[in-house]
Amino acid sequence: MLIPGGLIRTVLDVAHASSEYAYTREDMFATLVCTIEVHKGPVHYGAALNLRGPEAGTLWALWRDGGAPNAVIEIPDCPAGREVDCPCSEFAGHPGGHSWELDDPPQTPAAFPL
């Protein structure tokens, strides 16, 4: 799913407020894909922007089943795998398996512009 224009601005505003680094639209992921294996409700999480810095987390866009992304939160990265230089790409405390244990999520045709 493509990130709505209004949410792009929100992601960049949150990034600038929580970091001394400068970010642009090109730093963001082009599409949002929920990679959470196990859901504890109708909310989906898609990584929108990896923050820079040694202890930085990631800004995640949230949306409900059937809805458009409408919120952004900063969550620390999952610490699993860092000791072997193969970190999990999910957030700390995520439900389900770590990213290396999961199949790649399906991509919609809109994720691949011509």
BAFI-3210 file (N, C-alpha, C; in Angstrom, 3 decimals, decimal comma, padded with zeros to 6 digits):
// residues 114
n [1|2|3|4|5|6|7|8|9|10|11|12|13|14|15|16|17|18|19|20|21|22|23|24|25|26|27|28|29|30|31|32|33|34|35|36|37|38|39|40|41|42|43|44|45|46|47|48|49|50|51|52|53|54|55|56|57|58|59|60|61|62|63|64|65|66|67|68|69|70|71|72|73|74|75|76|77|78|79|80|81|82|83|84|85|86|87|88|89|90|91|92|93|94|95|96|97|98|99|100|101|102|103|104|105|106|107|108|109|110|111|112|113|114]
n.u [000,853|000,568|002,022|-000,052|-000,153|-000,522|000,299|002,977|004,070|003,519|005,123|007,695|007,682|007,502|009,903|011,819|011,315|012,117|014,792|018,159|018,906|018,499|015,788|014,322|011,711|012,743|014,143|012,293|010,367|009,016|006,573|004,003|003,962|002,468|004,167|003,833|003,546|001,677|-001,375|-002,849|-005,277|-007,160|-005,215|-002,627|000,908|003,367|006,643|007,835|009,958|013,338|015,064|018,027|021,115|022,839|021,163|018,710|015,275|012,506|010,110|006,802|003,954|000,477|-002,549|-005,997|-007,823|-008,956|-008,745|-007,038|-003,573|-003,163|-001,836|001,250|003,958|006,838|008,940|011,218|013,762|013,631|015,660|016,678|019,026|021,050|023,527|024,733|025,003|022,729|020,173|016,754|014,117|011,801|009,784|010,614|009,365|007,482|004,727|004,733|007,012|010,556|012,014|013,747|012,723|010,407|008,368|008,726|006,559|003,536|003,546|001,747|000,600|000,670|002,876|004,980|005,839|005,694]
n.v [-001,165|002,192|005,050|007,483|010,941|012,929|011,516|011,141|013,671|013,797|011,674|012,659|015,015|013,938|012,495|014,553|015,871|014,040|013,537|014,564|014,466|015,122|014,403|013,193|012,683|010,692|009,103|007,510|004,414|003,120|001,853|000,613|-002,285|-004,726|-006,685|-008,206|-011,246|-012,426|-011,223|-009,231|-008,138|-005,857|-004,124|-003,007|-002,872|-001,023|-000,465|002,781|004,607|004,274|005,373|007,339|006,733|005,370|004,091|004,380|003,967|002,908|004,519|003,708|003,179|002,989|001,163|000,166|-002,892|-002,821|-000,052|003,108|004,014|005,853|006,804|007,420|006,013|005,931|003,244|001,268|-000,780|-004,360|-006,274|-008,792|-010,952|-009,100|-009,678|-011,480|-010,125|-010,056|-008,616|-008,566|-007,249|-006,240|-004,545|-003,854|-006,201|-007,264|-009,316|-012,838|-014,461|-013,732|-011,570|-013,033|-015,554|-015,649|-015,804|-013,708|-010,884|-010,683|-008,687|-006,006|-005,237|-002,445|-001,708|-001,844|000,326|001,196]
n.w [000,000|-000,816|000,767|002,104|001,067|003,141|005,352|004,854|005,358|008,111|009,090|008,470|010,027|012,642|012,662|012,478|014,856|016,753|016,419|015,682|013,086|009,556|007,415|004,362|001,896|000,284|002,032|003,211|003,271|000,258|000,085|002,284|004,154|006,036|008,246|010,436|012,011|013,779|014,745|017,262|017,132|015,004|013,988|011,866|011,160|009,519|008,474|008,150|008,212|008,875|011,633|012,177|013,900|016,797|018,719|017,640|016,689|014,749|012,670|012,579|010,581|011,206|010,684|010,398|009,694|006,392|006,248|005,657|006,242|009,214|011,435|013,182|014,897|017,029|017,573|019,398|017,840|017,338|019,439|018,849|017,312|016,882|018,026|016,319|014,011|012,399|012,526|013,646|011,723|012,730|015,280|018,758|021,027|019,300|018,171|017,293|014,928|014,333|011,814|010,108|010,312|008,907|005,908|003,010|002,930|000,939|-002,016|-003,388|-006,746|-007,003|-005,596|-007,234|-009,283|-012,787]
ca.u [000,000|001,340|001,850|-000,801|000,629|-000,593|001,068|004,391|004,395|003,500|006,320|008,867|007,573|007,856|011,333|012,604|011,098|012,732|016,161|018,911|019,200|017,536|015,199|013,506|010,801|013,555|014,604|011,180|010,027|008,094|005,260|003,794|003,585|002,406|004,981|003,579|003,046|000,525|-002,073|-003,649|-006,398|-007,258|-004,246|-001,457|002,093|004,275|007,792|007,786|011,251|014,345|015,739|019,484|021,739|023,173|020,039|017,473|014,268|011,864|008,763|005,853|002,603|-000,544|-003,872|-006,923|-008,333|-009,798|-008,552|-005,774|-002,683|-003,617|-001,080|002,681|004,577|008,235|009,107|012,587|013,919|013,759|017,087|017,080|019,935|022,131|024,799|025,302|024,945|021,565|019,078|015,349|013,664|010,544|009,954|010,783|008,136|006,511|004,212|005,115|008,416|011,485|011,955|014,452|011,938|009,161|008,394|008,522|005,131|003,143|003,560|000,672|001,139|000,905|004,185|005,990|005,473|006,383]
ca.v [000,000|003,423|005,935|008,695|012,181|013,563|010,727|011,410|014,883|013,443|010,871|013,547|015,896|013,142|012,184|015,748|016,213|013,057|013,266|015,724|014,219|015,607|013,331|013,598|011,652|009,618|008,246|006,669|003,254|003,513|001,273|000,043|-003,688|-005,264|-007,895|-008,852|-012,606|-012,718|-009,998|-009,282|-007,261|-005,465|-003,078|-003,421|-002,031|-001,012|000,414|003,949|005,292|003,883|006,542|007,225|006,840|004,060|003,492|004,854|002,971|003,042|005,081|002,742|003,652|002,049|001,229|-000,923|-003,682|-002,111|001,391|003,681|004,374|007,120|007,156|007,107|005,930|005,508|002,055|000,744|-001,971|-005,639|-006,520|-010,156|-011,140|-008,101|-010,271|-012,227|-009,206|-010,383|-008,135|-008,667|-005,960|-005,863|-003,667|-004,515|-006,729|-007,657|-010,679|-013,737|-014,756|-012,684|-011,385|-014,094|-016,780|-015,473|-015,617|-012,321|-010,587|-010,476|-007,310|-005,713|-004,662|-001,004|-001,520|-001,900|001,235|000,949]
ca.w [000,000|-000,878|001,914|001,736|001,126|004,455|006,309|004,571|006,107|009,528|009,362|008,459|011,201|013,825|012,559|012,799|016,263|017,645|016,005|015,184|011,683|008,567|006,615|003,220|001,391|-000,292|003,123|003,651|002,460|-000,801|000,354|003,615|004,148|007,385|008,324|011,718|011,782|014,628|015,127|018,487|016,837|013,601|013,660|011,086|011,320|008,378|008,683|007,268|008,175|009,861|012,175|012,206|015,211|017,365|019,455|017,014|016,346|013,446|012,678|012,020|010,266|011,667|010,063|010,759|008,574|005,441|006,303|005,208|007,350|009,793|012,636|013,147|016,221|017,069|018,393|019,309|017,015|018,023|019,685|018,480|016,195|016,797|018,436|015,191|012,874|011,568|013,371|013,247|011,180|013,376|016,434|020,049|021,588|018,269|018,289|016,210|014,679|013,898|010,361|009,384|010,437|008,167|004,461|002,618|002,769|-000,464|-002,499|-004,332|-007,973|-006,846|-004,974|-008,279|-010,382|-014,058]
c.u [000,906|001,040|001,086|000,052|000,634|000,224|002,573|004,845|004,461|004,749|007,550|008,846|007,980|009,351|012,183|012,458|011,844|014,196|016,849|019,262|018,110|017,072|014,406|012,598|011,577|014,102|013,531|011,034|008,970|006,679|005,204|003,315|003,570|003,154|004,779|002,933|001,750|-000,100|-002,890|-004,863|-006,337|-006,218|-003,040|-000,340|002,950|005,397|007,742|009,156|012,149|015,058|017,238|019,993|021,917|022,027|018,693|016,540|013,764|010,519|007,871|004,517|001,628|-001,831|-004,689|-007,329|-009,232|-009,613|-007,204|-004,885|-003,052|-002,883|000,374|003,192|006,034|008,333|010,572|012,626|014,038|015,254|017,575|017,985|021,065|023,499|025,471|025,212|023,846|020,316|017,694|014,899|012,320|010,832|010,069|009,432|007,103|005,994|004,707|006,613|009,231|011,543|012,661|013,715|010,699|009,392|008,247|007,035|004,786|003,160|002,403|001,279|001,425|002,271|005,295|005,609|006,292|007,360]
c.v [001,238|004,295|007,174|009,949|012,853|012,823|010,892|012,615|014,595|012,656|011,767|014,513|015,164|012,838|013,382|016,142|015,271|012,787|014,551|015,572|014,806|014,434|013,939|012,440|010,451|008,673|007,247|005,439|003,678|003,009|000,761|-001,389|-004,159|-006,590|-008,643|-010,210|-012,875|-011,404|-010,229|-008,374|-006,837|-004,432|-003,680|-002,400|-002,150|-000,030|001,545|004,601|004,738|005,149|006,288|007,369|005,469|003,370|003,913|003,688|003,198|003,712|004,112|003,424|002,569|002,255|000,023|-001,674|-002,818|-000,609|001,814|003,968|005,744|007,527|006,738|007,070|005,501|004,335|001,616|-000,529|-003,224|-005,918|-007,892|-010,156|-010,148|-008,707|-011,078|-011,422|-009,575|-009,931|-008,354|-007,289|-005,514|-004,920|-004,479|-004,969|-007,168|-009,065|-011,525|-013,869|-013,536|-012,675|-012,499|-015,434|-016,777|-015,437|-014,136|-012,070|-010,390|-008,993|-007,137|-005,121|-003,168|-000,722|-001,496|-000,992|000,953|002,058]
c.w [000,000|000,343|001,468|001,938|002,481|005,500|006,082|005,379|007,608|009,901|009,435|009,642|012,470|013,818|012,958|014,255|017,200|017,324|015,557|013,706|010,790|007,721|005,465|002,827|000,862|000,776|003,571|002,754|001,445|-000,545|001,787|003,459|005,586|007,402|009,635|011,471|012,531|015,059|016,382|018,336|015,386|013,156|012,944|011,270|010,065|008,639|007,657|007,115|009,262|010,327|012,248|013,637|015,839|018,100|018,878|016,717|014,940|013,638|011,915|011,760|010,700|010,895|010,517|009,504|007,687|005,403|005,750|006,421|007,886|011,057|012,451|014,578|016,072|018,033|018,276|018,455|017,881|018,224|019,222|017,256|016,092|017,103|017,326|013,894|011,877|012,318|012,760|012,773|011,740|014,550|017,721|020,577|020,572|018,539|017,120|016,059|014,290|012,369|009,590|009,455|009,530|006,664|004,171|002,462|001,301|-000,813|-003,479|-005,600|-007,841|-006,220|-006,005|-009,432|-011,629|-014,376]
res [m|l|i|p|g|g|l|i|r|t|v|l|d|v|a|h|a|s|s|e|y|a|y|t|r|e|d|m|f|a|t|l|v|c|t|i|e|v|h|k|g|p|v|h|y|g|a|a|l|n|l|r|g|p|e|a|g|t|l|w|a|l|w|r|d|g|g|a|p|n|a|v|i|e|i|p|d|c|p|a|g|r|e|v|d|c|p|c|s|e|f|a|g|h|p|g|g|h|s|w|e|l|d|d|p|p|q|t|p|a|a|f|p|l]
***
